[in-house]
Amino acid sequence: MSKYKRILLKLSGEALASTENTIDPVTLNKVVDIIKSVLSQNIEIAIVVGGGNIFRGAALAQAGMNRITGDHMGMLATVMNALAIADTCQKNKVDTLVMSGFPIGGGVCDSINHVRAKQALNKGRVVIFCAGTGSPCFTTDTGAALRAIEIDADAVFKATKVDGIYTSDPIKNPGAKRYDSLSFDEAIEKNLQIMDVSAFALCREHDMEICVFSMLENTNTLSGILKGEPLGTIVRK
């Protein structure tokens, strides 16, 4: 039996893209398979999604755009990704609730409400959080840490392109070593940049475990971790 009852999965926007599509239908179906594998273990799952496949506020700011405007555009991009994931879930008979960090009218999605989110999770619905923290100058990693704390999740699972946290970028340095586990202090001091410092600090303050893993190469990886397999890197106190 898994030690996890409720998890938060952090997905980057880039993970949803392919060389042909900004939001790739094949990848969306993989994400739904992963969600189903979690639900099949009677574990509740919420998702925070980034928007880097559509707009990235920091990159736009470097190109000369006002930082706040760029961040607002980036947050709106996460809403598009959340709606795409929710639509694919519904087509596959997985019930969802999309919640935004700032109000959006017209029946697009609900505003964040931690009580309603927990009620939906209790009923087996997948809650998809978008628009980050709802404020500029914060990353969706920090948004993931915040939402995990709000819904009383047992851990944050961050999906990346590599199978954990390494001493340096394993794509650039084949000799980089993977950590099985790390403390928050070590992750911050070593400046490993797998999540931003404010996300690490928030999780450290609230004793929220983080697991960094590679998701899309093998859609069973998250399910395996939840069953106790030693995959990915755990960051904890």
Salt bridges, closest charged atoms under 4 A:
GLU14 OE2 - ARG56 NH2 2.16
GLU44 OE1 - ARG6 NE 2.66
ASP71 OD1 - ARG67 NE 3.09
ASP87 OD2 - LYS91 NZ 3.03
ASP95 OD2 - ARG125 NE 3.28
ASP110 OD2 - ARG116 NH1 2.76
ASP141 OD1 - LYS10 NZ 3.30
ASP141 OD1 - LYS158 NZ 2.99
GLU150 OE1 - ARG147 NH1 2.77
ASP152 OD2 - LYS118 NZ 3.41
ASP180 OD1 - ARG178 NH2 3.54
ASP185 OD1 - ARG204 NH1 2.43
GLU209 OE1 - LYS3 NZ 3.74
GLU209 OE1 - ARG236 NE 3.59
